[in-house]
Amino acid sequence: MDSVMDEDHVPPSIFLGPELLRQKLYQLSPPEDYTLSQSLARVSSYYVADMQSRPPFTEARYGAVNKVYVLCKQDLVMVEGYQRAMVAAGCPGAEVREIASADHMVMFSAPLHLAAHLAHVANTYT
């Protein structure tokens, strides 16, 4: 689309263009939140190598922490299958809470559903 990746820059960087943001990240979010995102858009580091070099989450290292993942079913960047695979690989046994009407920016596209899930998590795991 209209995004720019610069792998020669140190650290490698990425700029997410306005069309990618509108079509893939904010497609269900209110237009004013997309508009605000345009004024806040910045070049970001591309951290894939950093994530690959980190030790995995294991029962021995993080077993005492309850894990909950909020799955956004309308996320077009991290599609549902990818999200489920990511949870299975990185946080086995995590509770998965689903929001059917959420795009990638769940706090804008489904804030009341997100708040309800966070309240459930707080009440369940405290």
N, C-alpha and C positions, 0 to 999 in steps of 0.2 A: 504494500500500500504506500503510504506516504511517510513511513518511519525511516530513520537513518541509524544504521549501526556503524560504529567506527572501532574495529578491532585492533587497529594500529595505534590508537590512543592508549596511554597508560594511565589508569586502568581502562580496559575496553569500555566504550560508552554506547548508549542508545538514546535516541530521542523519538518518542512516540508522537506521530503526527496527528493532526486534528481529525482526519477522516478515520484513521484506525481507532482513535478514542471514541468518536461518535458511533461508529458502526459495531465495534467489538467490545468496548468496555462500558459505555454509557447508554447502550441502546434502549434500555428500559428506565433510565434515570430521568428525572425532571430536566428540561432544557436549561434551566438556570444553573444547575450543578455542572452540566457539560460546559456551559459558557464560562463559569468560574474556573473550571479546570484549564481552560485555554490561557487564562491570565497567569496561572500558576505553573504552567508546563516548563520543565527544565530538562537539560541533559542529565542523564543518570548513569551511574556505573552499571555495567553489565556483569553481574556477579555469579554467573554459572560456575566458573572455575573455583570461586571461593566456596560455593555450596558443595561441590564435588570433593573438595579436600577436607571438609569437616567430618569428624567421626559421626557415625549414625546414632540416632536415638535408640537406646537399648533399654531393656528392662533393668539392667544393672545400674545404668547411669540416670535414668529418668523414671524408673518404675513406681516411685512413690507419688508421682504426679498424675492425677486423672487427666485424660486427654479428651477433648471434644473438638470436632471439626464441623463447621457450618458449611454445608455444601450448597452452592448456588447453582441451581439446575439450568438457568438460562445464561450462564457464563460462557461466552464465545471465545474467550482467550484460553481458559483452563476448562475444557469441556468436562462433562460429568465423569466419563470414563477415566480421564487423566486424574481428576481429583480423587476418585476412589482408589486408583492405583497408587497415588502419592500417599494417601492415608494408610493403605495396606502395607506399603513398603517402609514408611517412616514412622508410623504410630500404630502398630498392630494393637487391636483391642480398643481403639479410640471409639467413643460414641460419635456417631455421625448424625447431625441434625440437618434436615433439608429445608430449603426455602425454594419453592417452585417458581416464584415470581421474581427472583433476584438475578440481576446481571452481575458482572464482575465487581461493580461498585455497590455492594449490598447495602452499605450504610445510606446510600441515596435512593436506590431502586426499591428497597423494602425495609425501611427503617423500623417500622412497628413490628414486623416479623422478627427482625434481628434482635430488637430489644426484648421481645418475648422469649426468644431462645437464650439470650444472655441471662435473663432473670431466672429461667429454668435451671441453667447451669449453676448460677450462684446459689440457688436454693438447694440444689441436689448435692453439690460438692463442697459445702461449707460445714 
